[in-house]
Amino acid sequence: MSSSTLSQRQIQLASLLIATSFIFSGVLGLVRQALINSAFGAGSELDAFLAAFRIPELLFTLVAGGALGAAFIPVFSRMLTEGDQERAWRLANAVMTMVALAGIVLSLLAFVFAQPLVSTILSPEASAEQQALIVQLMRIMLATVTIFGVSGLCMGILNGNQHFLAPALTPSMYNLGLIIGALLLVPSMGVFGLAWGAVLGAALHLAIQIPALRMIGFRVQPTLQWREAGAGEVLKLMAPRIVGQGVTQVNFLVNTALTSGMVAGSLTALMTSFTLMFTVLGVLGQSVGTAVFPTLSMLSAKNDMVGFRRTLADALRSVLFTTIPAAVGLILLAAPLIGTLFERNEWTPAATTAAAWALSFFAVGLPAFGLQEILARSFFALKDTVTPVLVAVIGVILNVILSLLLIRVVQGADPAQGPFGGLALANALATIIESAALWLLLRRRTESLHDMEVLQMVGRTLIAALIMALAVIVVIGLLPESYLLRLVVGGIVGVAAFEIAGIVLRIPEARSVPSAILGRFRR
């Protein structure tokens, strides 16, 4: 166990370790999505499965979610920094008991009131048959709430001990459960096999962390000592964050409700594109945020604001350098990417067009999503969970307003390019505004984020990304109509063009990021 802060080099290596795990998880996620899409296509059954998961995910967010880690890690890290490991373990057990009990109670309530939840909130415009299917699927997947809650705390315990590998593998385990469900259970159980696959995935999500927890000396000892030292502080820090994440889930509920009145497959197209965008975000944004958060928390605890600002600025530069060209690449290669991955069996060319339509809008906000991962965690490290929550609430309100407006005006030339594209664009625009607000407020709090240094790098990165875009457009125009060929050649040309442009424009990350990646593999 290590309770010391990490150097920038160590953070970079930790980020690469987590990013590698996220890539592995992303690959499994794409396999999972390909299997599911191939079996069901963009239709009503898969729409029902995606809608059914909204309530369990909302409850998990209320019980724990990112709020638990954001509130728990700073308090837990401080105890470890002070050398009081025994008190840290007691705190972990007290919080784990609270999370488990809250998960069980909320899941039972949702099970009882599943029908009115679906008919009045989740899918009010769906048919009675579709609503009944959503209720059945939701009741199965409510079992994941408590499991994910406990597992989320385990991730915080391990990350607080600067142990990143096992927590980073948890998404892969969840994907593995769904893959097993799609391959082994769906043939005999239909869409219910996916629901049971989700439960299995949650169990694996928790199980993968048990050996690592034992290695650092943690033992589960349930306790009802609510007044354990630090527990009140964790709950106090969690409360506003739970509100923030809860209102963020409103976005998904609104999307689900609005798409219930659209053509069948609209929710599937929207969520398929969001999953792809989120996979890229996990590698480029969440990996850095996860790795840097414990160090920011410890720097804040030591009141080392010089180190805090430097570490934060480096993280922001790294995220922006990678997410800006990734966003451009997703916009240009959306159709080849989705067609290559999913277009087979029940997944039709029209479904590819629909999902690519939504992905191109989501991608606009990718750099902002990446910034959000870092900036929000920076506030949490400073033990300020109120500010990012207030910004999130405003962002959700803006998102809902934009969604209601844009679904009326966003419609592509192709019939498959439906109004759900407006939901993706609304989400991207709201996230851009939210991230800008977080940046300005955090700058006021810390006095400096090395703004000019970061903005100059962004300007050069945008120029490099423009050069990359021109190169990809020219190459794609010369290639035959082949998803795979356009994806591979366009991707290679795009990466090469961006890297060369970055070096010519003297962007430091154009050399440091590839060097760090190569160094990690050599190790």
PEBELRA-V7555 format. One record per pair of residues at least 12 apart in sequence whose ideal C-beta (glycine too) atoms are under 10 Angstrom apart, sorted by the first residue. I is the first residue (numbers start at 1). J is the second residue. Records with the same first field share a line. If there is no record, write none. Layout:
I=J + J
//
This chain:
1=80 + 85 + 88 + 158 + 160 + 161 + 162 + 163 + 215 + 216 + 217 + 218
2=80 + 161 + 162 + 163 + 216 + 294
3=76 + 77 + 78 + 79 + 80 + 81 + 82 + 83 + 85 + 88 + 160 + 161 + 162 + 294 + 298
4=80 + 81 + 162 + 295 + 298
5=77 + 81 + 162 + 294 + 295 + 296 + 297 + 298 + 299 + 301 + 302 + 304 + 307 + 308 + 311
6=162 + 291 + 292 + 294 + 295 + 298 + 299 + 311
7=295 + 307 + 311
8=292 + 295 + 307 + 310 + 311 + 314 + 315 + 318
9=516 + 519
10=162 + 291 + 295
11=288 + 291 + 292 + 293 + 294 + 295 + 296 + 311 + 314 + 315 + 318
12=288 + 291 + 292 + 314 + 315 + 318 + 512 + 513 + 515 + 516 + 517 + 519 + 520
13=164 + 291 + 516 + 519 + 520 + 523
14=159 + 162 + 164 + 165 + 168 + 287 + 288 + 290 + 291 + 292 + 294 + 295
15=164 + 283 + 284 + 286 + 287 + 288 + 289 + 290 + 291 + 292 + 315 + 318 + 319 + 513 + 516 + 520
16=287 + 288 + 291 + 513 + 516 + 517 + 519 + 520 + 521 + 523
17=164 + 165 + 168 + 287 + 291 + 520 + 523
18=159 + 164 + 165 + 167 + 168 + 169 + 282 + 283 + 286 + 287 + 288 + 289 + 290 + 291
19=168 + 282 + 283 + 284 + 285 + 286 + 287 + 288 + 290 + 291 + 322 + 517 + 520
20=165 + 168 + 283 + 287 + 517 + 520 + 521
21=164 + 165 + 166 + 167 + 168 + 169 + 170 + 171 + 172 + 282 + 283 + 287 + 290
22=168 + 169 + 171 + 172 + 279 + 280 + 281 + 282 + 283 + 284 + 285 + 286 + 287 + 290
23=172 + 279 + 282 + 283 + 287
24=168 + 169 + 171 + 172 + 175 + 283
25=168 + 169 + 170 + 171 + 172 + 173 + 174 + 175 + 176 + 279 + 282 + 283
26=171 + 172 + 175 + 275 + 276 + 278 + 279 + 280 + 281 + 282 + 283
27=172 + 175 + 279
28=171 + 172 + 173 + 174 + 175 + 176 + 178 + 179
29=171 + 172 + 174 + 175 + 178 + 179 + 275 + 276 + 278 + 279 + 282
30=175 + 275 + 276 + 279 + 337 + 340 + 341 + 342
31=175 + 176 + 178 + 179 + 182 + 183 + 341
32=174 + 175 + 176 + 177 + 178 + 179 + 180 + 181 + 182 + 183 + 194 + 197 + 201 + 275
33=175 + 178 + 179 + 182 + 271 + 272 + 275 + 276 + 279 + 338 + 341 + 342 + 347
34=179 + 182 + 340 + 341 + 342 + 343 + 344 + 345 + 347
35=178 + 179 + 181 + 182 + 183 + 186 + 194 + 342 + 345
36=49 + 50 + 178 + 179 + 181 + 182 + 186 + 191 + 194 + 197 + 268 + 272 + 342 + 346 + 347
37=182 + 268 + 272 + 338 + 341 + 342 + 343 + 344 + 345 + 346 + 347 + 351 + 352 + 355
38=182 + 341 + 342 + 343 + 344 + 345 + 346 + 347
39=182 + 183 + 186 + 187 + 190 + 191 + 193 + 194 + 345 + 346 + 347
40=182 + 186 + 190 + 191 + 194 + 265 + 268 + 345 + 346 + 347
41=264 + 265 + 268 + 342 + 344 + 345 + 346 + 347 + 348 + 350 + 351
42=263 + 264 + 265 + 266 + 267 + 268 + 269 + 270 + 272 + 342 + 346 + 347 + 348 + 350 + 351 + 352 + 354 + 355 + 416
43=264 + 265 + 268 + 346 + 347 + 348 + 351
44=126 + 127 + 129 + 130 + 133 + 191 + 264 + 265 + 267 + 268
45=130 + 133 + 137 + 190 + 191 + 194 + 264 + 268 + 346
46=191 + 194 + 264 + 265 + 267 + 268 + 269 + 271 + 272 + 346 + 347
47=123 + 126 + 130 + 133 + 134 + 256 + 259 + 260 + 262 + 264 + 265 + 266 + 267 + 268 + 269 + 270 + 271
48=118 + 123 + 126 + 129 + 130 + 131 + 132 + 133 + 134 + 135 + 136 + 137 + 138 + 191 + 194 + 195 + 267 + 268
49=133 + 134 + 137 + 138 + 141 + 191 + 192 + 194 + 195 + 198 + 267 + 268 + 271
50=134 + 137 + 194 + 252 + 255 + 256 + 259 + 267 + 268 + 270 + 271 + 272 + 275
51=118 + 122 + 123 + 126 + 130 + 131 + 133 + 134 + 137 + 138 + 252 + 253 + 255 + 256 + 257 + 259 + 260 + 267 + 271
52=114 + 118 + 122 + 123 + 133 + 134 + 135 + 136 + 137 + 138 + 139 + 140 + 141 + 142 + 191 + 194 + 195 + 198 + 256
53=134 + 137 + 138 + 141 + 144 + 194 + 195 + 198 + 252 + 256 + 271
54=117 + 118 + 121 + 122 + 123 + 134 + 138 + 141 + 249 + 252 + 253 + 255 + 256 + 257 + 267
55=106 + 107 + 110 + 111 + 113 + 114 + 117 + 118 + 121 + 122 + 134 + 135 + 138 + 139 + 141 + 142 + 145 + 249 + 253 + 256
56=106 + 107 + 110 + 137 + 138 + 139 + 140 + 141 + 142 + 143 + 144 + 145 + 148 + 195 + 198 + 199 + 202
57=141 + 144 + 145 + 148 + 249 + 252 + 253
58=106 + 110 + 117 + 122 + 145 + 245 + 246 + 248 + 249 + 250 + 252 + 253
59=102 + 103 + 105 + 106 + 107 + 109 + 110 + 142 + 144 + 145 + 146 + 148 + 149 + 246 + 249
60=103 + 106 + 107 + 142 + 144 + 145 + 146 + 147 + 148 + 149 + 151 + 152 + 202 + 245 + 249
61=145 + 148 + 149 + 152 + 241 + 242 + 244 + 245 + 246 + 247 + 248 + 249 + 252
62=102 + 103 + 106 + 145 + 149 + 242 + 243 + 245 + 246 + 249
63=98 + 99 + 100 + 101 + 102 + 103 + 104 + 105 + 106 + 107 + 145 + 146 + 148 + 149 + 150 + 152 + 153 + 242
64=95 + 96 + 98 + 99 + 100 + 102 + 103 + 145 + 146 + 148 + 149 + 150 + 151 + 152 + 153 + 155 + 156 + 238 + 242 + 245
65=148 + 149 + 152 + 238 + 241 + 242 + 245 + 246 + 248 + 249
66=152 + 155 + 156 + 241 + 242 + 244 + 245 + 248 + 286 + 289 + 373 + 376 + 377 + 380
67=152 + 234 + 237 + 238 + 239 + 240 + 241 + 242 + 243 + 244 + 245 + 246 + 380 + 385 + 389
68=95 + 96 + 98 + 99 + 149 + 152 + 153 + 155 + 156 + 234 + 237 + 238 + 241 + 242 + 245
69=152 + 153 + 155 + 156 + 157 + 159 + 160 + 167 + 238 + 241 + 290 + 293 + 377 + 380
70=156 + 234 + 237 + 238 + 241 + 242 + 244 + 245 + 293 + 297 + 376 + 377 + 379 + 380 + 381 + 383 + 385 + 388
71=95 + 156 + 233 + 234 + 235 + 236 + 237 + 238 + 239 + 240 + 241 + 242 + 380 + 383 + 385
72=91 + 92 + 95 + 96 + 99 + 152 + 153 + 155 + 156 + 157 + 159 + 160 + 230 + 231 + 233 + 234 + 235 + 237 + 238
73=155 + 156 + 157 + 159 + 160 + 234 + 237 + 293 + 294 + 296 + 297 + 298 + 377 + 380 + 381
74=160 + 233 + 234 + 237 + 293 + 294 + 296 + 297 + 298 + 300 + 301 + 380 + 381 + 382 + 383 + 385
75=88 + 91 + 95 + 156 + 160 + 229 + 230 + 231 + 232 + 233 + 234 + 236 + 237 + 297 + 301 + 383
76=88 + 89 + 91 + 92 + 95 + 153 + 156 + 157 + 159 + 160 + 161 + 230 + 234 + 294 + 297
77=156 + 159 + 160 + 161 + 162 + 293 + 294 + 295 + 296 + 297 + 298 + 300 + 301 + 381
78=160 + 230 + 233 + 297 + 298 + 300 + 301 + 302 + 383
79=91 + 92 + 160 + 229 + 230
80=160 + 161 + 162 + 294 + 298
81=160 + 297 + 298 + 301 + 302
82=301
84=229 + 230
85=161 + 216 + 217 + 218
87=228 + 229 + 230
88=157 + 160 + 161 + 218 + 229 + 230
89=157 + 216 + 217 + 218 + 219 + 220 + 221
90=221 + 223 + 225 + 228 + 229 + 230 + 231
91=157 + 225 + 228 + 229 + 230 + 231 + 233 + 234
92=153 + 154 + 156 + 157 + 160 + 213 + 218 + 219 + 220 + 221 + 228 + 230 + 231 + 234
93=153 + 218 + 219 + 220 + 221 + 222 + 223 + 225 + 228 + 231
94=221 + 222 + 223 + 224 + 225 + 226 + 227 + 228 + 229 + 230 + 231 + 232 + 234
95=153 + 156 + 157 + 223 + 226 + 228 + 230 + 231 + 234 + 235 + 238
96=149 + 150 + 152 + 153 + 154 + 156 + 157 + 218 + 220 + 221 + 222 + 223
97=150 + 153 + 220 + 221 + 222 + 223 + 224 + 225 + 226 + 228 + 231
98=149 + 153 + 223 + 224 + 226 + 228 + 231 + 234 + 235 + 238
99=146 + 148 + 149 + 150 + 151 + 152 + 153
100=146 + 147 + 149 + 150 + 153 + 222
101=146 + 149 + 222 + 224
102=145 + 146 + 149
103=142 + 143 + 144 + 145 + 146 + 147 + 148 + 149 + 150
104=145 + 146 + 149
105=146
106=142 + 145 + 146 + 149
107=139 + 141 + 142 + 143 + 144 + 145 + 146 + 149
108=142 + 145
109=142
110=138 + 139 + 142 + 145
111=135 + 138 + 139 + 140 + 142 + 143
112=139
114=131 + 134 + 135 + 136 + 137 + 138 + 139 + 142
115=131 + 132 + 134 + 135 + 138 + 139
116=135
117=134 + 135 + 138
118=130 + 131 + 132 + 133 + 134 + 135 + 136 + 137 + 138 + 260
119=131 + 132 + 134 + 135
120=257
121=253 + 256 + 257
122=134 + 135 + 138 + 253 + 256 + 257 + 260
123=135 + 256 + 257 + 259 + 260 + 261 + 267
124=256 + 257 + 258 + 260 + 261
125=257 + 258 + 259 + 260 + 261 + 262
126=256 + 257 + 259 + 260 + 261 + 264
127=260
130=260 + 264
131=260
133=190 + 191 + 192
134=256 + 260
136=191 + 192 + 195
137=191 + 192 + 194 + 195 + 196 + 198
138=195
139=195
140=192 + 194 + 195 + 196 + 198 + 199
141=194 + 195 + 196 + 197 + 198 + 199 + 202
142=195 + 199
143=195 + 196 + 198 + 199 + 202 + 203
144=174 + 177 + 195 + 198 + 199 + 200 + 201 + 202 + 203 + 205
145=202
146=202 + 206
147=199 + 201 + 202 + 203 + 204 + 205 + 206 + 207
148=170 + 174 + 201 + 202 + 203 + 205 + 206
149=202 + 206
150=202 + 205 + 206 + 209 + 220
151=167 + 170 + 173 + 174 + 202 + 203 + 204 + 205 + 206 + 207 + 208 + 209 + 210
152=167 + 170 + 205 + 206
153=209 + 234
154=166 + 167 + 170 + 205 + 206 + 208 + 209 + 210 + 212 + 213 + 218 + 220
155=167 + 168 + 170 + 205 + 206 + 209 + 290
156=234 + 293 + 294
157=209 + 212 + 213 + 216 + 218
158=170 + 209 + 212 + 213 + 215 + 216 + 218
159=290 + 291 + 293 + 294 + 297
160=216 + 293 + 294 + 297 + 298
161=212 + 213 + 215 + 216 + 217 + 218 + 294
162=216 + 291 + 294 + 295 + 298
163=209 + 212 + 213 + 215 + 216 + 294
164=212 + 287 + 290 + 291 + 294
165=208 + 209 + 212
166=208 + 209 + 210 + 211 + 212 + 213 + 215 + 216
167=205 + 208 + 209 + 212 + 290
168=208 + 282 + 286 + 287 + 290 + 291
169=204 + 205 + 208 + 209 + 212
170=201 + 202 + 204 + 205 + 206 + 207 + 208 + 209
171=201 + 205 + 279 + 282 + 286
172=201 + 204 + 205 + 208
173=200 + 201 + 202 + 203 + 204 + 205 + 206 + 207 + 208 + 209
174=197 + 198 + 200 + 201 + 202 + 203 + 204 + 205 + 206 + 208
175=197 + 201 + 204 + 205
176=197 + 200 + 201 + 204 + 205 + 208
177=196 + 197 + 198 + 199 + 200 + 201 + 202 + 203 + 204 + 205
178=193 + 194 + 195 + 196 + 197 + 198 + 199 + 200 + 201
179=197 + 200 + 201
180=193 + 196 + 197 + 200 + 201 + 204
181=193 + 194 + 195 + 196 + 197 + 198 + 199 + 200 + 201
182=194 + 197
183=197
184=196 + 197 + 200
185=197 + 200
233=383
236=383 + 385
237=380 + 383 + 384 + 385 + 386
238=385
239=385 + 386 + 389
240=384 + 385 + 386 + 387 + 388 + 389 + 390 + 392 + 393
241=376 + 379 + 380 + 385 + 386 + 388 + 389 + 392
242=385 + 389
243=385 + 386 + 389 + 390 + 392 + 393
244=376 + 385 + 386 + 387 + 388 + 389 + 390 + 391 + 392 + 393 + 395 + 396
245=389 + 392
246=389 + 392 + 393 + 396
247=389 + 392 + 393 + 394 + 395 + 396 + 397 + 399 + 400
248=389 + 392 + 393 + 395 + 396 + 399 + 434
249=396
250=393 + 396 + 397 + 399 + 400
251=395 + 396 + 399 + 400 + 403 + 423 + 426 + 427 + 430 + 431
252=270 + 271 + 274 + 427
253=400
254=396 + 399 + 400 + 403 + 404 + 423 + 426 + 427
255=267 + 270 + 271 + 274 + 399 + 400 + 403 + 407 + 420 + 423 + 424 + 426 + 427
256=270 + 271 + 423
258=270 + 400 + 403 + 404 + 407 + 419 + 420 + 422 + 423
259=271 + 407 + 418 + 419 + 420 + 423
261=407 + 419
262=407 + 418 + 419 + 420 + 423
263=354 + 415 + 416 + 418 + 419 + 420
265=347 + 348 + 350 + 351 + 354 + 355 + 416 + 418 + 420
266=354 + 358 + 416 + 418 + 419 + 420 + 421 + 423
267=420 + 423
268=347 + 351 + 354 + 355 + 420
269=338 + 350 + 351 + 352 + 353 + 354 + 355 + 356 + 357 + 358 + 359 + 416 + 417 + 418 + 420 + 421 + 424
270=354 + 355 + 357 + 358 + 359 + 361 + 362 + 418 + 420 + 421 + 423 + 424 + 427
271=355 + 358 + 420
272=338 + 341 + 342 + 347 + 351 + 352 + 354 + 355 + 356 + 358 + 359
273=330 + 334 + 337 + 338 + 354 + 355 + 356 + 357 + 358 + 359 + 360 + 361 + 362 + 363 + 420 + 421 + 424
274=355 + 358 + 359 + 362 + 423 + 424 + 427
275=355 + 359 + 362
276=330 + 334 + 337 + 338 + 341 + 342 + 355 + 356 + 358 + 359 + 362 + 363
277=326 + 327 + 330 + 334 + 358 + 359 + 361 + 362 + 363 + 364 + 365 + 366 + 369 + 424 + 427 + 428
278=362 + 366 + 369
280=322 + 323 + 326 + 327 + 329 + 330 + 362 + 363 + 366 + 369 + 370
281=319 + 323 + 326 + 362 + 365 + 366 + 367 + 369 + 370 + 372 + 373
282=373
283=322 + 323 + 326
284=318 + 319 + 320 + 321 + 322 + 323 + 324 + 325 + 326 + 327 + 366 + 367 + 369 + 370 + 373
285=315 + 318 + 319 + 320 + 322 + 323 + 326 + 366 + 367 + 368 + 369 + 370 + 371 + 372 + 373 + 374
286=319 + 369 + 370 + 373 + 374 + 377
287=318 + 319 + 322 + 373
288=314 + 315 + 316 + 318 + 319 + 322 + 370 + 373 + 374 + 377
289=315 + 319 + 370 + 371 + 372 + 373 + 374 + 375 + 376 + 377 + 378
290=373 + 377
291=315
292=311 + 312 + 314 + 315 + 316 + 318 + 319 + 373 + 374 + 377 + 378 + 381
293=315 + 373 + 374 + 376 + 377 + 378 + 380 + 381
294=377 + 381
295=307 + 308 + 311 + 312 + 315 + 381
296=308 + 311 + 312 + 315 + 374 + 377 + 378 + 379 + 380 + 381 + 382
297=377 + 378 + 380 + 381 + 382 + 383
298=381
299=311 + 312 + 381 + 382
300=378 + 380 + 381 + 382 + 383 + 384
301=381 + 382 + 383
305=382 + 445 + 446 + 447 + 448
306=448
308=378 + 381 + 382 + 446
309=378 + 442 + 443 + 446 + 447 + 448 + 449 + 450
310=448 + 450
311=378 + 381
312=374 + 375 + 377 + 378 + 381 + 442 + 446 + 448 + 449 + 450 + 454
313=446 + 448 + 449 + 450 + 451 + 453 + 454 + 457
314=450 + 453 + 454 + 509 + 512
315=370 + 371 + 373 + 374 + 375 + 377 + 378
316=370 + 371 + 374 + 375 + 378 + 439 + 442 + 449 + 450 + 451 + 453 + 454 + 457 + 458
317=450 + 453 + 454 + 456 + 457 + 458 + 461 + 507 + 508 + 509 + 512 + 513
318=370 + 374 + 457 + 509 + 512 + 513 + 516
319=367 + 369 + 370 + 371 + 372 + 373 + 374 + 375
320=367 + 368 + 370 + 371 + 374 + 454 + 455 + 457 + 458 + 461 + 462 + 509
321=367 + 370 + 457 + 458 + 460 + 461 + 464 + 465 + 498 + 502 + 507 + 508 + 509 + 510 + 512 + 513
322=366 + 367 + 370 + 461 + 509 + 513
323=363 + 365 + 366 + 367 + 368 + 369 + 370 + 371 + 373 + 461
324=366 + 367 + 370 + 457 + 458 + 461 + 462 + 464 + 465 + 468 + 498
325=366 + 367 + 461 + 462 + 464 + 465 + 466 + 467 + 468 + 469 + 494 + 495 + 497 + 498 + 499 + 501 + 502
326=363 + 366 + 367 + 370 + 465 + 494 + 498
327=360 + 362 + 363 + 364 + 365 + 366 + 367 + 368 + 369 + 370 + 428 + 465
328=363 + 364 + 366 + 367 + 462 + 464 + 465 + 466 + 468 + 469 + 472 + 494 + 498
329=363 + 366 + 465 + 468 + 469 + 472 + 490 + 491 + 494 + 495 + 498
330=356 + 359 + 360 + 362 + 363 + 364 + 366
331=356 + 359 + 360 + 361 + 362 + 363 + 364 + 366 + 469 + 472
332=360 + 363 + 468 + 469 + 472 + 473 + 476 + 486 + 490 + 491 + 494
333=356 + 359 + 360 + 363 + 472 + 476 + 483 + 486 + 487 + 488 + 490 + 491 + 494
334=352 + 353 + 355 + 356 + 357 + 358 + 359 + 360 + 361 + 362 + 363
335=349 + 352 + 353 + 355 + 356 + 357 + 359 + 360 + 483 + 486 + 487
336=352 + 356 + 476 + 479 + 482 + 483 + 484 + 485 + 486 + 487 + 488 + 489 + 490 + 491
337=352 + 355 + 356 + 359 + 483 + 486 + 487 + 490 + 491
338=351 + 352 + 353 + 354 + 355 + 356 + 357 + 358 + 359 + 483 + 487
339=351 + 352 + 353 + 355 + 356 + 482 + 483 + 484 + 486 + 487
340=352 + 482 + 483 + 484 + 485 + 486 + 487 + 488
341=355 + 483 + 487
342=355 + 483
343=355 + 483
348=416
349=416 + 483
350=414 + 415 + 416 + 417
351=416
352=416 + 483
353=412 + 414 + 415 + 416 + 417
354=412 + 414 + 415 + 416 + 417 + 418 + 420 + 421
355=416 + 420
356=414 + 416 + 417 + 421
357=410 + 411 + 412 + 414 + 416 + 417 + 418 + 420 + 421 + 424
358=417 + 418 + 420 + 421 + 422 + 423 + 424 + 425 + 427
359=421 + 424
360=412 + 417 + 421 + 424 + 425 + 428
361=406 + 410 + 420 + 421 + 422 + 423 + 424 + 425 + 426 + 427 + 428 + 429
362=421 + 423 + 424 + 425 + 427 + 428 + 431
363=424 + 428
364=424 + 425 + 427 + 428 + 429 + 431 + 432
365=424 + 425 + 426 + 427 + 428 + 429 + 430 + 431 + 432 + 433 + 434 + 435
366=428 + 431
367=431 + 432 + 435 + 458 + 461 + 462 + 465
368=428 + 429 + 430 + 431 + 432 + 433 + 434 + 435 + 436 + 438 + 439
369=427 + 428 + 431 + 432 + 434 + 435
370=431 + 435
371=431 + 432 + 434 + 435 + 436 + 438 + 439
372=388 + 391 + 392 + 395 + 431 + 432 + 434 + 435 + 438 + 439
373=435
374=435 + 438 + 439 + 442
375=388 + 391 + 434 + 435 + 436 + 437 + 438 + 439 + 441 + 442 + 443 + 449
376=388 + 389 + 391 + 392 + 434 + 435 + 438 + 442
378=438 + 439 + 442 + 445 + 446 + 449
379=391 + 438 + 441 + 442 + 445
382=442 + 445 + 446
384=441 + 442 + 445
387=437 + 438 + 441 + 442 + 444 + 445
388=434 + 437 + 438 + 441 + 442
390=437 + 441
391=433 + 434 + 435 + 436 + 437 + 438 + 440 + 441
392=430 + 434 + 437 + 438
393=434
394=430 + 433 + 434 + 437
395=427 + 429 + 430 + 431 + 432 + 433 + 434 + 435 + 437 + 438
396=430 + 434
397=430
398=426 + 429 + 430 + 431 + 433 + 434
399=423 + 426 + 427 + 428 + 429 + 430 + 431 + 433 + 434
400=426 + 430
401=426 + 430
402=422 + 423 + 425 + 426 + 427 + 428 + 429 + 430 + 433
403=419 + 420 + 422 + 423 + 424 + 425 + 426 + 427 + 430
404=422 + 423 + 426
405=422 + 426
406=419 + 421 + 422 + 423 + 424 + 425 + 426 + 427 + 429
407=419 + 420 + 421 + 422 + 423 + 425 + 426
408=422
409=422 + 425
410=422 + 423 + 424 + 425 + 426
439=451 + 454
453=508
456=507
457=502 + 505 + 506 + 507 + 508 + 509 + 510
458=507
459=505 + 507
460=501 + 502 + 504 + 505 + 506 + 507 + 508 + 509 + 510
461=498 + 501 + 502 + 505 + 507 + 509 + 510
463=501 + 502 + 504 + 505 + 507
464=497 + 498 + 499 + 500 + 501 + 502 + 503 + 504 + 505 + 507 + 510
465=494 + 497 + 498 + 501 + 502
466=498 + 501
467=494 + 497 + 498 + 500 + 501 + 502 + 504 + 505
468=493 + 494 + 495 + 496 + 497 + 498 + 499 + 500 + 501 + 502
469=494 + 497 + 498
470=497
471=490 + 493 + 494 + 496 + 497 + 498 + 500 + 501
472=486 + 489 + 490 + 491 + 492 + 493 + 494 + 495 + 497 + 498
473=490 + 494
474=490 + 493 + 497
475=489 + 490 + 492 + 493 + 494 + 497
476=489 + 490 + 493 + 494
498=510
499=511 + 513 + 514
502=514
//
